[in-house]
Amino acid sequence: MNVIQGYDPETLREIVDERECRMRLEEIEHQRSLPLLMERVFLLKVLDRLDEALEAAEEAVRQARMAGTRKDLLRARVLHATVLQNRGAHEAAAKELLHVADEAEGQRWAGIAAFAHQHRGRNAYEAQEFTEARESFKRSLFLRREAGADDAELEKALRAIEAAERRSTENVDVLI
């Protein structure tokens, strides 16, 4: 189920159908598989239930460490970092996303590395570090191309680059 309807052009956060999110959350609330636990984290996050999302994200990371693959662990850590980001812990989120991106690139897992860089860019964007955001988005675009991403994924990265460039320029104009 894809509850994401798009992305806000100013904040770059997901636009979701909250009703669909709540319904899906009820469906999977008591399931404990790792994929459903990670979906639950995402749903809690976009519904702004951040305390519950953080608790579930920490559980997902634990479960991925114990019973998942290295790729599962990296995906769970990205999700954990996005919850930290939404809670305003930008520095902690940036560190976790950088570690994930580095490990994924070292393993040549371009898709996971692109995912981590995209979220690293969003985190930097929210922290108003637009130059860093732009560089992360560009890296994500490069890795998405390398991984054979579809046009919609590439377009998402391009829009994020444009938003960071626009905000960077706006901030320069304010300082002059």
N, C-alpha and C positions, 0 to 999 in steps of 0.2 A: 504494500500500500504506500503510495507516494502522497504525503500530505503537504508537501512543499508546493506552493502555487507560484512562487517567484521569489525575488530578493528585493528588499527595499533599496532604491538607488542611493539613498543618503547614508543609511546605517550599514548596508550590505548584509543585514540579518535576514533570515528566512521569513517569508510571508506564508503563513499556514492557515488552514481551515481549523479553527480551534475546536469546533464541534466534532469534526472527524478525528482530531487528535485525542480528544477525551474518550470518544467511542473506542478507538483502537487501544488506548491505554487500559480501558476496562477489560477488553478482550484478552490482553496479554498480562494483566496485572499479577497473576500468580504463577506464571510460567518462569522457569529458571534456566532455560537454555541460554547460552552465551549470546547468540544473535538476537533473541528476544529481549534479553536483559539490556543489550546495547540499544535496541530500538526504544525500550522503556526510558533509558537515560535521555535519548534525544527528545522523546515526547514530553517528558517532564521539563526538560530545558526550554523547549519552545513554548510551553505553557507557563513559563516563569515560576515553576515550583522548584527553585534552585537548591534548597536544602535537601529535598528528596532526590533531586537529580545528582547532587554531589555524593550522597550516600550510595545510590545505585551505581554511579560511575566508579566509585572505589571498589564496590563489589565486583563489577565487571572486570576491572584490572586484576583483582585477586583471582577471579575465576579463570581469566585468560592465562595468568601466570601458572596456575596449577594444572589446568586441563586443556588449554588452547595451544595454538601454534604461535610462533614468533610474530607472524602477520596479525593474528588475532590480538595479541598483546599490543602491538603498535596501533592498531585501530582503536582499541579500548583506551589507550593513553591519549590519542587525539581527542576522543570524545570527552575524556576526563578534563583535558585542557580547555575544551570549549565551554565546559561548565564553569571552570575557574574564570575564564574570560567573562562570561555573562555575570559572574559575581563581582567583577571588577578587579580580580587578581591578575592583572595583565602581565606582570613580571614573571610570576610563577607559570602562567600559561605559556609565555614566550619561551621559557627555559625548557619546558616539557616538549613543546612542539619542535624546538630546534634539535633536541636529542632524538626525537622520533624521525625527523626529516633526515638527519645525518645517518642514523642506523639504516633506514630504508634505502637511502641512496647507496650506502656501502654494500648493501645486499643486492643492489640493482633492481629494487622493487619500485619502479617508476610510478606506478599508480598510487601506492601508499605514500611515497615521498611527495607527489603532487598534492595529494589530499592534505598532508601535514603542512606543506608550504602555503596552500590556499588558506588554511585556518590560521597559520602564523601571520599571513598578510592581514586577515580580518582582525586579528588581535591587535596588531600594530596600528591598523587603521582606527580602531576604537580608542587606542591610547594616543591618537593624534600624532603618530610617528609615520607620516605619509611616505617619506622616502624609503624607509624600511618596508612599509606595506607594499609599495610599488615593486621593489626588488623581489619580495617573496611571491607576489602575484606573477611576475615575469618568470620566475623559476618554476612556478606551478604550471604556467602555460607551456614552457619548454618540455617539462616532464610529461605533461598530458599528451603533447604531440608525440613524444617518444613512446608513450604507452599505447598510442593508437586511439585516443579518446575521440568520441563523436563530436560533431560540430556544436552541439548544445553545450557540452562541457568546455570546449575551447572558447565559445562565446561568453560563457560565465566568467572565465579567467580574463578575457579581454575587457569586459565591462568593469571588472574590479580594478584592472590597471588604469583604465580611464578615470574611474572615480578617485583613485589615489592621486593621479596626476592633477585632476581638477582641484582636489582639496589642497594639495601641496602648493599649487599656484595661488589659490585663494589666501592661504596663510602668508605667502611671500608678499602679496599685495597689501595685506594688513600691516605688515612690519615696515613697509616703506613709507 
